């Protein structure tokens, strides 16, 4: 039976992390560090979530001159609601051990 | 030693990131650019390399075609289609019980122009569509030449019927030349035209077609003897150059944004 969209453990992990501060913008590198997901796993998940309208993206000005602008992410209203529902459906806490002290908005 | 390998990994990461950027069409580069920007946060060369390699599955997610090297796509799109057209032509020759002569001998397959024209035109157009789907630009131009040549050739042949060989052969070779030159001129126009105005683009492509025709016609005049040149169908040569240029224009529109569009999208460095 095919798996329902956005129910893989990795996606739930990303959603759970984003839900911790749903109105803050998150950087890809920080998300990778905190979830332990490799960039090749994380970015396709972020891309799919953005395509489904769950994730809002924005280019942020670089913090240091000479660096490229950075892509940042946060859940949309619909995304936050859907993420809560998915996490509730998942029943068991998802990979809590991966969670570290997280300060969103910093790379 | 550790520093050396770290620097080596950093250098490799840079190459991988450059490769990632080249492999994606400008309009779908947002996520690759995002990954590249974040690679700046990596603490050392190894981390950066691991981060950069994550771009490969990302390319696949954006579009699996991103991972097909252009040379492979072009070879498959050209050779693969011939693998269909050639057996198709032989099968039709067997079905019609005719001989595949290159000239107009009686009993030749030219007597069934409609069927063989349909195979040639259909095959070329199919090749054009497959090449565009695979983003194989060279193959698309290749099939544009043969689509134009086969279409105009079939129309001309059906209209004129079986005619004397010298005129037929000379016109055919001139048509092929005109189609090739028309496509080349259109490709040059596309590479250098910096406008999004469709009327200007159409005018530029018509000029490219005219140049293709003029070059082919001049070459025929230089090559062939005068009585033969006078009998060659100049209209067929002109039509071949124009159809080829129009098809090349369609390829350009389908497969690549203009320089101006790239500037608007912010994908031209330093602009």
Interface residues (C-beta under 8 A of the other chain):
Chain A: X27 X28 X29 X32 X38 X39 X40 X41 X42 X43 X44 X46 X47 X48 X57 X67 X68 X69 X70 X71 X107
Chain B: X30 X31 X33 X34 X35 X36 X37 X38 X40 X41 X42 X50 X51 X52 X53 X54 X55 X56 X57 X58 X61 X62
